[in-house]
Amino acid sequence: MTPWHALALGVLQGLGEFLPISSSGHLIVMPWLLGWPVQSLAFDLALHLGTLAAVLYAFLGDWIRIFTSAFRGLRAGRPLAEPGGRILALLAVASIPAGVLGLLLEDWADTTFRSPVLVAVNMAVMGGVLFFADRRAPDGGPPISDAIDISWRDALLIGLAQSAALVPGVSRSGATISMALFLGHRRPEAARFSFLLATPITFAAAMLKVPEILKTGADSSVWIGMIAAAVVGLLSIRVLLAYVKTRTYAPFAYYRWLFAAVVLTVYFLRR
C-alpha cells in the first residue's frame, strides 16, 4: 500500500465513522472501484484506532464530567442518582447487543459481508431509513444543550440498532442516529448520544484486535492512515454537531443513494 492510498483511506474512515455514510462500506468499496490493492483487516482496525482517538479527544470534557459525577454517586452509595452514573449505565446497556453479536458474527463480518453489492444495497436501504427517520425528528423546543435525556428502553433500542452496523454499508452512526430520531429525540441529541456510544464499542473491539496489529507491525502507511482518520474524524464530529442544530440529515441520505447507484452501475458494467 502506498502512503497516498493510506491517506485516502484514513480520510474516508474519518468521514464515514461519524457522518452517517458508513466507514466500513467505503473501505470495502473504494479499493474495488479504483483498482487499489485490498488493505488488510489489521489496517482497517488501525484506522478505527485513529477515529477512537478522535472521539475520545472530542468528548474528553464530557467524559471527565461523566466519571466525576458517577464517582460522586458511587461514594454516596447511589450510583444512578448522579447524571454521570446514569449515562454510564445507559451506555453500558446500549453497548451489550453489538458486543454480543460482534463476537458471534465476527468471522462473517470479516469475510461474507465484505461484498460491494451488499454494501450498495445496505447503503440504499439505510439511506431510506435515515431519510424517513429524519422527517420524524422534532423541531423547535427549548434551546439545545449538551444534556442527554435517554430512557432505558431507548438506550436498548439504540444499542440494537448499533448492532446492525456489523454489516458494512449500514453505518454505526447512521443506524443509531436513525433509531434515536424514530424514538423522538432531536437531531443534535441523537448525534451526541451516537458519538458517546461509539467510544466503548470501538474501544472494546480495538482491544480484542490490537494483538493483530502488533503482530503484523505498523509501517509508515499505517501511521499515515491512523493520523488522517483521527484528524478528519475530529473535524467530522464537530462539523456534524454544529450542522444538525439547524439542518436535517437528508443530504446524507441523498449521498447514500447516489453512492449505491454508482457501485451497482459499475458492478453490472464490469460483468
Contacts in CASP RR format, 6 or more apart in sequence:
PFRMAT RR
TARGET T0000
AUTHOR 0000-0000-0000
METHOD contacts of the structure
MODEL  1
MTPWHALALGVLQGLGEFLPISSSGHLIVMPWLLGWPVQSLAFDLALHLG
TLAAVLYAFLGDWIRIFTSAFRGLRAGRPLAEPGGRILALLAVASIPAGV
LGLLLEDWADTTFRSPVLVAVNMAVMGGVLFFADRRAPDGGPPISDAIDI
SWRDALLIGLAQSAALVPGVSRSGATISMALFLGHRRPEAARFSFLLATP
ITFAAAMLKVPEILKTGADSSVWIGMIAAAVVGLLSIRVLLAYVKTRTYA
PFAYYRWLFAAVVLTVYFLRR
1 36 0 8 1.000
1 37 0 8 1.000
1 39 0 8 1.000
1 43 0 8 1.000
1 221 0 8 1.000
2 221 0 8 1.000
3 220 0 8 1.000
3 221 0 8 1.000
3 224 0 8 1.000
5 31 0 8 1.000
5 36 0 8 1.000
5 37 0 8 1.000
5 39 0 8 1.000
5 221 0 8 1.000
6 43 0 8 1.000
6 221 0 8 1.000
6 222 0 8 1.000
6 224 0 8 1.000
6 225 0 8 1.000
6 228 0 8 1.000
7 224 0 8 1.000
7 225 0 8 1.000
7 228 0 8 1.000
8 30 0 8 1.000
9 27 0 8 1.000
9 30 0 8 1.000
9 31 0 8 1.000
9 39 0 8 1.000
9 43 0 8 1.000
9 47 0 8 1.000
9 225 0 8 1.000
9 228 0 8 1.000
10 47 0 8 1.000
10 224 0 8 1.000
10 225 0 8 1.000
10 226 0 8 1.000
10 228 0 8 1.000
10 229 0 8 1.000
10 232 0 8 1.000
11 228 0 8 1.000
11 229 0 8 1.000
11 232 0 8 1.000
12 23 0 8 1.000
12 26 0 8 1.000
12 27 0 8 1.000
12 30 0 8 1.000
13 23 0 8 1.000
13 26 0 8 1.000
13 27 0 8 1.000
13 44 0 8 1.000
13 47 0 8 1.000
13 48 0 8 1.000
13 50 0 8 1.000
13 51 0 8 1.000
13 225 0 8 1.000
13 228 0 8 1.000
13 229 0 8 1.000
13 232 0 8 1.000
13 233 0 8 1.000
14 23 0 8 1.000
14 47 0 8 1.000
14 50 0 8 1.000
14 51 0 8 1.000
14 54 0 8 1.000
14 228 0 8 1.000
14 229 0 8 1.000
14 230 0 8 1.000
14 232 0 8 1.000
14 233 0 8 1.000
14 236 0 8 1.000
15 21 0 8 1.000
15 23 0 8 1.000
15 26 0 8 1.000
15 232 0 8 1.000
15 233 0 8 1.000
15 236 0 8 1.000
16 22 0 8 1.000
16 23 0 8 1.000
16 26 0 8 1.000
16 171 0 8 1.000
16 173 0 8 1.000
16 236 0 8 1.000
17 23 0 8 1.000
17 48 0 8 1.000
17 51 0 8 1.000
17 172 0 8 1.000
17 173 0 8 1.000
17 198 0 8 1.000
17 229 0 8 1.000
17 233 0 8 1.000
17 236 0 8 1.000
18 51 0 8 1.000
18 54 0 8 1.000
18 55 0 8 1.000
18 173 0 8 1.000
18 195 0 8 1.000
18 198 0 8 1.000
18 233 0 8 1.000
18 236 0 8 1.000
18 237 0 8 1.000
18 240 0 8 1.000
19 173 0 8 1.000
19 236 0 8 1.000
19 240 0 8 1.000
19 252 0 8 1.000
20 126 0 8 1.000
20 130 0 8 1.000
20 171 0 8 1.000
20 173 0 8 1.000
20 174 0 8 1.000
20 177 0 8 1.000
20 178 0 8 1.000
20 249 0 8 1.000
20 252 0 8 1.000
21 123 0 8 1.000
21 171 0 8 1.000
21 174 0 8 1.000
21 252 0 8 1.000
21 255 0 8 1.000
21 256 0 8 1.000
21 259 0 8 1.000
22 119 0 8 1.000
22 122 0 8 1.000
22 123 0 8 1.000
22 126 0 8 1.000
22 165 0 8 1.000
22 168 0 8 1.000
22 169 0 8 1.000
22 170 0 8 1.000
22 171 0 8 1.000
22 174 0 8 1.000
22 256 0 8 1.000
23 47 0 8 1.000
23 51 0 8 1.000
23 171 0 8 1.000
24 44 0 8 1.000
24 165 0 8 1.000
24 168 0 8 1.000
24 169 0 8 1.000
25 119 0 8 1.000
25 122 0 8 1.000
25 123 0 8 1.000
25 168 0 8 1.000
25 169 0 8 1.000
27 39 0 8 1.000
27 44 0 8 1.000
27 47 0 8 1.000
27 168 0 8 1.000
28 114 0 8 1.000
28 115 0 8 1.000
28 116 0 8 1.000
28 119 0 8 1.000
28 168 0 8 1.000
29 116 0 8 1.000
29 119 0 8 1.000
29 120 0 8 1.000
29 259 0 8 1.000
29 263 0 8 1.000
30 36 0 8 1.000
31 37 0 8 1.000
31 38 0 8 1.000
31 39 0 8 1.000
32 38 0 8 1.000
32 116 0 8 1.000
33 116 0 8 1.000
33 262 0 8 1.000
33 263 0 8 1.000
33 266 0 8 1.000
40 216 0 8 1.000
41 110 0 8 1.000
41 212 0 8 1.000
42 209 0 8 1.000
42 212 0 8 1.000
42 213 0 8 1.000
42 216 0 8 1.000
43 221 0 8 1.000
43 222 0 8 1.000
45 205 0 8 1.000
45 206 0 8 1.000
45 209 0 8 1.000
45 210 0 8 1.000
45 212 0 8 1.000
45 213 0 8 1.000
46 213 0 8 1.000
46 218 0 8 1.000
46 222 0 8 1.000
46 225 0 8 1.000
46 226 0 8 1.000
47 225 0 8 1.000
47 226 0 8 1.000
47 229 0 8 1.000
48 202 0 8 1.000
48 205 0 8 1.000
48 206 0 8 1.000
48 229 0 8 1.000
49 206 0 8 1.000
49 213 0 8 1.000
49 226 0 8 1.000
49 229 0 8 1.000
50 225 0 8 1.000
50 226 0 8 1.000
50 227 0 8 1.000
50 229 0 8 1.000
50 230 0 8 1.000
50 233 0 8 1.000
51 198 0 8 1.000
51 202 0 8 1.000
51 229 0 8 1.000
51 230 0 8 1.000
51 233 0 8 1.000
52 199 0 8 1.000
52 202 0 8 1.000
52 203 0 8 1.000
52 206 0 8 1.000
53 226 0 8 1.000
53 230 0 8 1.000
54 229 0 8 1.000
54 230 0 8 1.000
54 231 0 8 1.000
54 232 0 8 1.000
54 233 0 8 1.000
54 234 0 8 1.000
54 236 0 8 1.000
54 237 0 8 1.000
55 195 0 8 1.000
55 198 0 8 1.000
55 199 0 8 1.000
55 202 0 8 1.000
55 233 0 8 1.000
55 237 0 8 1.000
56 63 0 8 1.000
56 199 0 8 1.000
57 230 0 8 1.000
57 234 0 8 1.000
58 195 0 8 1.000
58 234 0 8 1.000
58 237 0 8 1.000
58 238 0 8 1.000
59 195 0 8 1.000
59 196 0 8 1.000
59 199 0 8 1.000
62 146 0 8 1.000
62 196 0 8 1.000
63 199 0 8 1.000
65 84 0 8 1.000
66 83 0 8 1.000
66 84 0 8 1.000
66 85 0 8 1.000
66 87 0 8 1.000
66 88 0 8 1.000
67 84 0 8 1.000
67 88 0 8 1.000
69 82 0 8 1.000
69 83 0 8 1.000
69 84 0 8 1.000
69 85 0 8 1.000
70 79 0 8 1.000
70 82 0 8 1.000
70 84 0 8 1.000
70 85 0 8 1.000
70 87 0 8 1.000
70 88 0 8 1.000
72 82 0 8 1.000
73 79 0 8 1.000
73 81 0 8 1.000
73 82 0 8 1.000
73 85 0 8 1.000
74 85 0 8 1.000
76 82 0 8 1.000
79 85 0 8 1.000
79 89 0 8 1.000
80 86 0 8 1.000
80 89 0 8 1.000
87 148 0 8 1.000
87 196 0 8 1.000
90 150 0 8 1.000
90 152 0 8 1.000
90 155 0 8 1.000
91 155 0 8 1.000
91 196 0 8 1.000
91 197 0 8 1.000
91 199 0 8 1.000
91 200 0 8 1.000
92 200 0 8 1.000
93 152 0 8 1.000
93 155 0 8 1.000
93 156 0 8 1.000
93 159 0 8 1.000
94 155 0 8 1.000
94 156 0 8 1.000
94 158 0 8 1.000
94 159 0 8 1.000
94 162 0 8 1.000
94 197 0 8 1.000
95 159 0 8 1.000
95 162 0 8 1.000
95 197 0 8 1.000
95 200 0 8 1.000
95 201 0 8 1.000
95 204 0 8 1.000
96 159 0 8 1.000
97 156 0 8 1.000
97 159 0 8 1.000
97 160 0 8 1.000
97 162 0 8 1.000
97 163 0 8 1.000
98 159 0 8 1.000
98 162 0 8 1.000
98 163 0 8 1.000
98 165 0 8 1.000
98 166 0 8 1.000
98 201 0 8 1.000
99 163 0 8 1.000
99 201 0 8 1.000
99 204 0 8 1.000
100 163 0 8 1.000
101 163 0 8 1.000
101 166 0 8 1.000
102 109 0 8 1.000
102 163 0 8 1.000
102 166 0 8 1.000
105 166 0 8 1.000
109 166 0 8 1.000
109 167 0 8 1.000
109 168 0 8 1.000
113 166 0 8 1.000
113 167 0 8 1.000
113 168 0 8 1.000
114 168 0 8 1.000
116 263 0 8 1.000
116 267 0 8 1.000
117 263 0 8 1.000
117 264 0 8 1.000
117 267 0 8 1.000
118 167 0 8 1.000
118 168 0 8 1.000
118 169 0 8 1.000
119 168 0 8 1.000
119 169 0 8 1.000
119 263 0 8 1.000
120 259 0 8 1.000
120 260 0 8 1.000
120 263 0 8 1.000
120 264 0 8 1.000
120 267 0 8 1.000
121 260 0 8 1.000
122 167 0 8 1.000
122 168 0 8 1.000
122 169 0 8 1.000
122 170 0 8 1.000
123 169 0 8 1.000
123 256 0 8 1.000
123 257 0 8 1.000
123 259 0 8 1.000
123 260 0 8 1.000
123 263 0 8 1.000
124 256 0 8 1.000
124 257 0 8 1.000
124 260 0 8 1.000
124 261 0 8 1.000
126 169 0 8 1.000
126 170 0 8 1.000
126 171 0 8 1.000
126 174 0 8 1.000
126 175 0 8 1.000
126 178 0 8 1.000
126 256 0 8 1.000
127 252 0 8 1.000
127 253 0 8 1.000
127 256 0 8 1.000
127 257 0 8 1.000
128 253 0 8 1.000
128 256 0 8 1.000
128 257 0 8 1.000
129 175 0 8 1.000
129 178 0 8 1.000
130 174 0 8 1.000
130 177 0 8 1.000
130 178 0 8 1.000
130 249 0 8 1.000
130 252 0 8 1.000
130 253 0 8 1.000
130 256 0 8 1.000
131 249 0 8 1.000
131 250 0 8 1.000
131 253 0 8 1.000
133 177 0 8 1.000
133 178 0 8 1.000
133 179 0 8 1.000
133 181 0 8 1.000
133 182 0 8 1.000
133 249 0 8 1.000
134 178 0 8 1.000
134 181 0 8 1.000
134 187 0 8 1.000
134 248 0 8 1.000
134 249 0 8 1.000
134 250 0 8 1.000
134 253 0 8 1.000
136 181 0 8 1.000
136 182 0 8 1.000
136 184 0 8 1.000
137 181 0 8 1.000
137 184 0 8 1.000
137 185 0 8 1.000
137 186 0 8 1.000
137 187 0 8 1.000
137 190 0 8 1.000
137 248 0 8 1.000
137 249 0 8 1.000
138 184 0 8 1.000
138 185 0 8 1.000
138 186 0 8 1.000
139 186 0 8 1.000
140 186 0 8 1.000
144 186 0 8 1.000
144 188 0 8 1.000
144 189 0 8 1.000
144 245 0 8 1.000
146 192 0 8 1.000
148 189 0 8 1.000
148 192 0 8 1.000
148 193 0 8 1.000
148 196 0 8 1.000
149 189 0 8 1.000
150 158 0 8 1.000
150 180 0 8 1.000
150 185 0 8 1.000
150 193 0 8 1.000
154 180 0 8 1.000
154 183 0 8 1.000
154 185 0 8 1.000
157 179 0 8 1.000
157 183 0 8 1.000
158 176 0 8 1.000
158 179 0 8 1.000
158 180 0 8 1.000
158 183 0 8 1.000
158 193 0 8 1.000
158 194 0 8 1.000
158 197 0 8 1.000
159 176 0 8 1.000
159 179 0 8 1.000
159 197 0 8 1.000
160 179 0 8 1.000
161 175 0 8 1.000
161 176 0 8 1.000
161 178 0 8 1.000
161 179 0 8 1.000
162 172 0 8 1.000
162 175 0 8 1.000
162 176 0 8 1.000
162 197 0 8 1.000
162 201 0 8 1.000
164 170 0 8 1.000
164 175 0 8 1.000
165 171 0 8 1.000
165 172 0 8 1.000
165 174 0 8 1.000
165 175 0 8 1.000
165 176 0 8 1.000
172 194 0 8 1.000
172 198 0 8 1.000
172 201 0 8 1.000
173 191 0 8 1.000
173 194 0 8 1.000
173 195 0 8 1.000
173 198 0 8 1.000
174 194 0 8 1.000
174 252 0 8 1.000
176 190 0 8 1.000
176 193 0 8 1.000
176 194 0 8 1.000
176 197 0 8 1.000
177 187 0 8 1.000
177 190 0 8 1.000
177 191 0 8 1.000
177 194 0 8 1.000
177 249 0 8 1.000
180 189 0 8 1.000
180 190 0 8 1.000
180 193 0 8 1.000
180 194 0 8 1.000
181 187 0 8 1.000
181 190 0 8 1.000
181 249 0 8 1.000
185 193 0 8 1.000
187 244 0 8 1.000
187 245 0 8 1.000
187 248 0 8 1.000
187 249 0 8 1.000
188 241 0 8 1.000
188 244 0 8 1.000
188 245 0 8 1.000
190 244 0 8 1.000
191 240 0 8 1.000
191 241 0 8 1.000
191 244 0 8 1.000
192 241 0 8 1.000
195 237 0 8 1.000
195 241 0 8 1.000
213 222 0 8 1.000
END
